[in-house]
């Protein structure tokens, strides 16, 4: 009996242990199934995320690159902010090209029209003060060369539309062209007052040297009187005086006469004009039929005034054109910098400004 009882207890223990092992297997199988289900769910979520990520990336890229958007890191403070679409940028580019071409044409107009006056001034250079001759050349050559160089550089930059070169072109326009033109304009206004007195003084000295020395002074004076139909400084009586103010009378009868260039060409062969005419016609009134009655001071002043007047009329126009073009070029440079930094296509809308400060 004891052996039977021990056998039954052993069988019961074996059954229990087998049951426990089966239960453990079942529980382990259930846990493994749950883990596998969790893994499959997570992988499915990841695959779904990877599938949906291109669309989200494309939407975010569209939000970032589609023109002026709030999430683009712009400066915190901007002065004169403007939104420029593609057509506006192209129109601004061609407008700037037109402005610079017009400035070059305007300065060419000044050179052509002033060139004739300068050519005449060279021929009469002995009768003009040195200051006037230098001023005539500088007033025409310096602004013209300056505008041509800066406008040519700006046209080259606008053709390529490079950001750094656009910024440099703006600096060149501000620092070179505008200040040179402004300085020339102020110089013209200041020198306008004393021009007549300088011309009269130098013309008197030239007429006096023609009497004593001749040479280039005689050629210059004869050219002035014959070309501009004038005689003497203020009037023909200037030829019969000497000194700084033409107040002292000359007693020599041989010098109490007009040069032949004072005579009207149709009557130069007449004995009533030119050398030999003394007495009443000289000391009294002038015969307008044989002698040019007007003096040469006004003619020379008009010669220099024509050059100065062209510059005084054209310089402010070119000056303001350069100022406006510099501001517009700043707009275009900032717009192109925004385009290259934040946009994908050249046809995207851009944000531009003149001045900006703050964190980007």
C-alpha positions in Angstrom: 0.0 0.0 0.0 2.8 2.4 0.8 4.3 1.8 -2.6 1.0 2.5 -4.3 0.5 5.7 -2.4 4.0 6.9 -3.4 3.4 6.0 -7.0 0.2 8.0 -7.1 1.9 11.1 -5.5 4.6 10.9 -8.1 2.1 10.8 -10.9 0.2 13.7 -9.4 3.5 15.7 -9.1 4.4 14.9 -12.7 1.0 15.9 -14.0 1.2 19.2 -12.0 4.6 19.9 -13.4 3.5 19.1 -16.9 0.5 21.4 -16.5 2.7 24.1 -15.2 5.0 23.7 -18.1 2.1 23.8 -20.5 0.7 26.9 -18.8 4.1 28.5 -19.0 4.4 27.8 -22.6 1.0 29.2 -23.2 1.8 32.4 -21.3 5.1 32.7 -23.0 3.4 32.2 -26.4 0.8 34.9 -25.6 3.5 37.4 -24.4 5.5 36.7 -27.6 2.4 37.2 -29.7 1.7 40.5 -28.0 5.3 41.7 -28.4 5.2 40.7 -32.1 1.9 42.6 -32.5 3.4 45.7 -30.9 6.5 45.5 -33.1 4.3 45.1 -36.2 2.2 48.1 -35.1 5.2 50.2 -34.6 6.8 49.3 -37.9 3.5 50.0 -39.7 3.4 53.4 -38.0 7.0 54.1 -39.0 6.3 53.0 -42.6 3.2 55.2 -42.6 5.3 58.1 -41.3 8.0 57.5 -43.9 5.3 57.4 -46.6 3.7 60.6 -45.4 7.0 62.4 -44.8 7.6 63.5 -48.5 4.3 65.2 -48.7 4.9 66.9 -45.4 8.4 67.9 -46.5 7.1 69.2 -49.8 4.4 71.1 -48.0 6.9 72.6 -45.6 9.2 73.4 -48.5 6.4 75.1 -50.3 5.7 77.1 -47.2 9.3 78.0 -47.0 10.1 78.9 -50.6 6.8 80.2 -51.9 7.6 83.9 -51.7 7.3 86.2 -48.6 6.1 84.0 -45.8 6.0 84.7 -42.1 8.2 81.7 -41.1 11.1 83.0 -43.2 13.8 84.5 -40.9 13.6 88.1 -42.0 15.1 91.0 -40.0 13.1 92.2 -37.1 13.0 95.8 -38.3 13.0 96.9 -41.9 12.7 100.3 -43.4 10.6 100.7 -46.6 9.7 97.0 -47.0 8.3 96.1 -50.3 7.1 92.8 -51.8 8.3 92.4 -55.4 7.0 89.7 -57.7 9.0 88.5 -60.6 7.6 90.9 -63.2 8.2 93.9 -60.9 11.9 92.8 -60.5 12.4 92.6 -64.2 10.7 95.9 -64.8 12.9 97.5 -62.1 16.0 96.0 -63.7 15.1 97.4 -67.2 14.1 100.7 -65.7 17.5 101.1 -64.1 19.2 100.2 -67.3 17.2 102.9 -69.1 18.1 105.5 -66.4 21.8 104.9 -66.7 21.7 104.9 -70.5 19.8 108.2 -70.3 22.4 109.6 -68.0 25.2 108.7 -70.4 23.3 110.2 -73.3 22.7 113.4 -71.3 26.4 113.8 -70.6 27.2 113.1 -74.2 24.8 115.9 -75.1 26.7 118.2 -72.8 30.0 117.2 -74.3 28.8 117.8 -77.9 27.2 121.1 -77.2 29.9 122.3 -74.9 32.6 121.1 -77.3 31.9 123.8 -79.8 32.2 126.4 -77.1 35.4 124.8 -75.7 36.9 124.7 -79.2 36.2 128.4 -79.6 37.6 129.0 -76.1 40.8 127.2 -77.1 41.2 129.5 -80.1 40.7 132.6 -77.9 42.7 131.1 -75.0 45.2 134.0 -74.7 42.4 136.3 -74.0 40.8 134.1 -71.3 42.0 133.8 -67.7 43.7 130.5 -66.9 41.2 129.9 -64.2 38.4 130.1 -66.8 40.1 127.7 -69.2 40.7 125.1 -66.5 37.2 125.5 -65.2 35.7 125.0 -68.6 37.6 121.8 -69.1 36.9 120.4 -65.6 33.2 121.3 -65.6 32.7 119.2 -68.7 35.3 116.4 -68.5 35.2 115.4 -64.8 31.4 114.9 -64.6 31.2 113.2 -68.0 34.0 110.7 -67.3 32.6 110.0 -63.8 29.0 109.4 -65.1 30.2 107.2 -68.0 32.4 105.1 -65.8 29.8 104.5 -63.1 26.9 104.1 -65.5 28.9 101.6 -67.5 29.8 99.6 -64.4 26.2 99.7 -63.3 25.0 98.5 -66.7 27.4 95.6 -66.6 26.3 94.6 -63.1 22.6 94.9 -63.9 23.1 92.6 -66.9 24.4 89.9 -64.6 22.4 90.7 -61.5 25.0 89.6 -59.0 24.2 90.6 -55.4 27.7 91.7 -54.3 28.3 93.6 -57.5 24.9 95.3 -57.1 25.9 96.5 -53.6 29.2 97.7 -54.9 27.6 99.5 -57.7 25.3 101.3 -55.3 28.3 102.4 -53.2 30.0 103.6 -56.4 27.0 105.6 -57.4 26.7 107.2 -53.9 30.3 107.9 -53.2 31.6 108.9 -56.6 29.0 110.2 -59.0 26.7 112.0 -56.6 29.3 113.9 -54.7 31.3 114.8 -57.8 28.1 116.1 -59.5 27.1 118.0 -56.3 30.5 119.5 -56.0 30.5 120.6 -59.6 27.1 122.1 -59.3 28.1 124.1 -56.2 31.2 125.3 -58.0 29.2 126.5 -61.0 26.9 128.5 -58.7 29.9 130.0 -56.7 32.0 130.9 -59.8 29.1 132.5 -61.6 29.3 135.8 -59.7 32.9 136.9 -60.5 33.2 135.6 -64.0 32.4 138.8 -65.8 35.0 140.8 -63.9 37.7 138.3 -64.5 37.0 138.2 -68.2 37.0 142.0 -68.5 40.3 142.3 -66.6 42.1 139.7 -68.6 40.7 140.9 -71.9 42.0 144.4 -71.2 45.4 143.0 -70.5 45.3 141.0 -73.8 44.3 144.1 -75.8 47.2 146.0 -74.2 49.6 143.2 -75.0 48.4 143.1 -78.6 49.5 146.8 -78.9 52.9 146.1 -77.5 53.8 142.5 -78.3 51.5 141.2 -81.0 52.0 137.5 -81.7 49.4 135.1 -80.3 47.6 138.0 -78.6 47.1 139.7 -82.0 45.8 136.4 -83.5 43.4 135.8 -80.6 42.0 139.3 -80.5 41.5 139.5 -84.2 39.7 136.2 -84.1 37.4 137.3 -81.3 36.5 140.6 -83.0 36.1 139.1 -86.5 34.2 136.0 -85.3 31.9 137.6 -82.7 31.5 140.9 -84.5 32.7 143.0 -81.6 35.3 145.7 -81.1 37.2 146.6 -78.0 36.4 145.5 -74.5 33.3 147.4 -73.7 33.1 149.4 -77.0 35.5 150.5 -79.7 36.8 153.4 -77.6 38.7 150.8 -75.5 41.4 150.8 -78.2 42.3 154.4 -77.5 43.1 153.9 -73.8 45.7 152.0 -71.9 46.2 150.8 -68.4 44.3 148.6 -66.1 41.1 150.7 -66.4 41.7 152.2 -69.8 41.6 155.7 -68.4 45.0 157.1 -69.6 44.8 158.6 -73.2 47.5 157.8 -75.7 48.9 160.8 -77.5 50.4 158.8 -80.3 48.3 159.4 -83.4 49.5 156.1 -85.0 47.8 154.2 -82.2 44.6 156.1 -82.3 43.1 153.6 -84.7 41.1 150.4 -84.8 42.4 147.0 -85.9 41.1 145.8 -89.2 39.2 143.1 -87.4 36.9 145.8 -85.9 35.7 146.7 -89.3 32.7 145.2 -91.0 34.0 142.8 -93.7 32.1 144.5 -96.5 33.8 147.8 -95.9 37.3 146.7 -94.7 38.9 148.2 -97.8 37.3 151.5 -97.2 39.6 154.3 -96.0 37.0 155.3 -93.5 37.6 152.2 -91.3 40.6 150.6 -89.7 44.1 152.1 -89.4 44.2 155.8 -90.2 40.7 156.7 -88.8 41.4 159.2 -86.0 39.7 162.5 -85.3 35.9 162.8 -84.8 34.7 159.3 -85.5 36.9 157.9 -82.8 36.5 160.6 -80.1 32.8 161.1 -80.7 30.2 158.6 -81.9 30.9 155.4 -83.8 29.8 154.7 -87.3 27.8 151.4 -87.0 28.0 151.0 -90.8 31.8 150.5 -90.7 32.7 149.5 -87.2 31.3 146.9 -84.8 29.8 149.0 -82.1 29.5 146.3 -79.3 32.4 145.3 -77.1 33.8 141.8 -76.8 33.4 141.3 -73.0 29.8 140.2 -73.4 30.7 137.9 -76.2 33.4 136.1 -74.2 31.1 135.9 -71.2 28.4 134.3 -73.4 31.0 131.8 -74.7 31.8 130.6 -71.2 28.2 130.9 -70.1 27.0 128.5 -72.8 29.3 125.8 -71.3 28.3 126.6 -67.7 24.6 126.8 -68.6 24.6 123.3 -70.2 26.2 121.9 -67.1 23.9 123.8 -64.7 20.9 122.5 -66.6 22.0 118.9 -67.0 23.9 118.3 -63.7 20.8 118.5 -61.4 18.8 116.2 -63.7 21.6 113.6 -63.7 22.2 114.1 -60.0 18.6 113.3 -59.0 18.5 110.4 -61.5 21.6 108.9 -59.8 20.0 109.3 -56.4 16.8 107.6 -57.4 18.6 104.9 -59.3 20.8 104.2 -56.2 17.7 103.7 -54.0 16.1 101.4 -56.6 19.3 99.5 -56.9 19.3 98.9 -53.2 15.8 97.5 -53.5 16.9 95.2 -56.3 20.0 94.1 -54.5 18.1 93.1 -51.4 15.5 91.4 -53.5 18.1 89.3 -55.3 19.8 88.4 -52.0 16.4 87.2 -50.6 15.8 85.3 -53.8 19.1 83.4 -53.7 18.8 82.7 -50.0 15.2 81.6 -49.5 13.6 80.8 -52.8 13.8 77.8 -55.2 12.8 79.4 -58.5 13.8 82.7 -60.1 10.2 83.5 -60.6 9.3 83.5 -56.9 8.0 86.5 -55.1 10.6 88.3 -52.9 10.7 90.7 -50.0 13.0 93.7 -50.3 13.9 96.7 -48.2 16.3 99.7 -48.2 17.6 99.4 -44.6 17.2 96.5 -42.1 18.5 95.9 -38.6 17.9 93.3 -36.0 18.4 89.5 -35.8 17.7 87.4 -38.8 
